[in-house]
Amino acid sequence: MGKTVLAIDIGSTKICAIIAQVNDDNSVQIVGAGTTKAQGLKKGSITNIELASKSIASAVADAKRVSGSDIKSAIVSISGAYTKSLNSNGIVNIPNKEISFKEIERVMHTSLYNANIPNEYEVLHALPFNFKVDDQDFIEDPLGMNASRLEVETHIITTQKSNLNNLKKAVRGAGVEVENVVLSGYASSIATINSDEKELGVAVIDMGGNTSNIIIHSGNSIRYNDFLGVGSNHVTSDLSMALHTPLNVADSVKLNYGSLLTPTNELIELPIIGDEHTTHEVSLEVVHNVIFARVEETLMILAQFIENSGLKNQIGAGVILTGGFSKMDGIRELAIATFGSIPVRLARPIEMDGLFDNLRTAEYSTAIGLVMYATFSYTPYEIDVNKRVRHSNEAATEKININFSDDLEIPIAELKNKVSSEKMVSIDSSKEKKSDEAGAINKFWNWATQLF
């Protein structure tokens, strides 16, 4: 039967909505898309809910018009701004000496419970990067193995609750429910990394209009993520100030003449800020120098991120650059020189059926990655923002709309009714509950038995 998926990439400069049909065999066909200029956002975060809602509604309406679908819930991207990451671990005993999905769920839940997450932060993703069966490290998939003990090391990505709630309000204001939330850098990596790069380890840098997100993928999972509030719009601002010309003219200069390769002495005529009837001549060498300085500085900071991650030696496949900023002429050559003997690849999102021509460029990597996330193209196991344990072989689920507000929790019985035992497993729904009065005692007892 399949299902219909709405993916909304909420970026700093543009909002892209894609509607796709996911078939039973997990093949995907794009059936609608809409893109609009982002308003009410700055550096990836909501600054005006009403304006952001209007932008989202416009993009979604365009996508629905093309597809003929009236889908009401969406998987949404969230910027790496205001995120914090930490590593945690968990250990459980295996009573039956064979690891079932229940034990994997328990150990992942335990690692989440052991993490020191501040109250004002909400978990976006809990991604296991090392399963340990008894004394054997780096097990790809422990399911079905014989063991007496299972351990896991987990990379946990969190974001401020206020940031998440504001995003949810903006999407709801556009008449769409939030089905799931995915870190934008994570989504970009899904759309651009191939299996060999996953195995060797790779850093993915999504360079957008106002932000640059970096994730390092090693083994089965993301091991590191960070955020830099610099993008291609900063080049436009630099050109506007250096050339003393309006922003729209500076942006046109960037698009038409922007290059990091050898400059020329050719002259161009530009209007002056405040007196657009008066023009002055500017050498393209000056344009080149302004752009080169900003891009080089940005790449140097990103190179420092890789150095600080402690994982530089684990990215054998090198660095992948994607996002609209990565389309600048000569950026790969400058990146190779900046990162120092690390391979660099420019990436566009992978091909899929029905992909419109305008979606084949690098700035749509996040949007395509969101669609792929809906087809379970992520790490073998993870805990998502809805606290569900997801795995790569799970069946498609019914849509579950989660309210992230502090004062509302979804009843366990409701989750049990929505998710069958053969489908995606919810951590909360997997707990047995004898009675409402005994719930708190059972919860404590469950934790005690997990730990001992």
Secondary structure, 3 states (H helix, E strand, C coil): CCEEEEEEEECCCEEEEEEEEECCCCCEEEEEEEEEECCCEECCEECCHHHHHHHHHHHHHHHHHHHCCCCCEEEEEECCCCEEEEEEEEEEECCCCECCHHHHHHHHHHHHHHCCCCCCEEEEEEEEEEEEECCEEEECCCCCCECCEEEEEEEEEEEEHHHHHHHHHHHHHCCCEEEEEEEHHHHHHHHHCCHHHHHHCEEEEEECCCCEEEEEEECCEEEEEEEECCCHHHHHHHHHHHHCCCHHHHHHHHHHHCECCCCCCCEEEEEECCEEEEEEEEEHHHHHHHHHHHHHHHHHHHHHHHHHHCCHHHCCCCEEEECHHHHCECHHHHHHHHHCCCCEEECCCCCCECCCHHHCCHHHHHHHHHHHHCCCCCCCEEECCCCEEEECCCCCCCCCCCCCCCCCCCCHHHHHHHCCCCCCEECCCCCCCCCCCCHHHHHHHHHHHHHC
